[in-house]
Amino acid sequence: MARGRSVDPDTKKRALDEYLAGAKAADVATRHQIPVKLLYNWKSNHQVSSAGKQGDSTKVRHLERMLRHKDEENAVLRDLLKKTYQVMSLDSK
């Protein structure tokens, strides 16, 4: 493969999937006519993007937990506000 030549996204996906499934890098590279180093780079980039996605899902779970907590706080405050109005209305009579 000449330097700077782009690889079809489908070829990239197939090659990376084969390599991640356990095939030898040299065999995959030969089969898809790409340099082994390029395959290693794809794997490295894939791992970084996967780690970012895992981090995002952790962040989402944390935010969902915080939202549930705030919803519970709001329910308590609404209940307290209702009771306060009831007491105030009794006092004004």
N, C-alpha and C positions, 0 to 999 in steps of 0.2 A: 504494500500500500504506500503510495507516495505521500510525502509530508503535506498536510493541509487538506487532503481529500476527505470529504465528509462521508460518514457512514449512515446508511439508511436507518431510521429509528427502529424499524422492525428487526433488522439484522442485529442492531445493538441489543435490543431486548432479548432476542433468541440466544445470542452469544452469552449475555450476562446470566440469563436463566440457566443455561447449560452449566456454566462455570459455578454458579451458586448451588446448583444441584449436586456438584461433586465431580464434574468432569475435569480432567487435567487442563490447565490453562494453555499449554502448548498445543494440545489437540484441538481445543475450541478455536484458538487463534488461527491455526492452520486451516481448519474446516471453513471458517468465515473470512479467511484471507485478511486478517488484521494483525498488527503487532501485539505480542504478548503484553508489552508495557501498557498499551492502550486498554486492554482488558483489565489489568490491575488498577489502572486509573478509574475506570468505570466502577469497579467494585468498591474502591475507596470512596468515590463520590456517592455511590448507592448507600453505603453504610452511614455516611454523614447525614444524608437526607432522611434515612430511616430513623436515626437517632433523634433528629429534629422533630419528626412526626411523633415519636414516643414522648418526647418532652412536651409537645403541644397537647397530647392527650392527658398527660399528667396535670398540666396547667388547667385544662378544661374541667377535669374532675375536681380540682381544688376550687375553681370558681363556682362550680355547681354546688359544692358543699357550703361555700360562703353564702350563696344565694338562698339555700334552704334555711341556713341560720338566720339570715335577715328576714325571711318570710315568717319564721317563728317569732322573732322579735316584734315584727309588725303586728302579728296576731295578738300578742300579749299587750302591746300598747293600745290597740283598738279596743280590746276588752277593758283595759284600765280607763280609757277615755269614756266608754259607755257608762261605766260605774260612776265616774266623776260627774257626768251629766245627770245621772239619776239622783245622786246626792245633792247636787246643786238645785235641781228642780224641786226636791223635797224641802230644802231650806227656804226657797223663795215663796212657798205657800203659807 
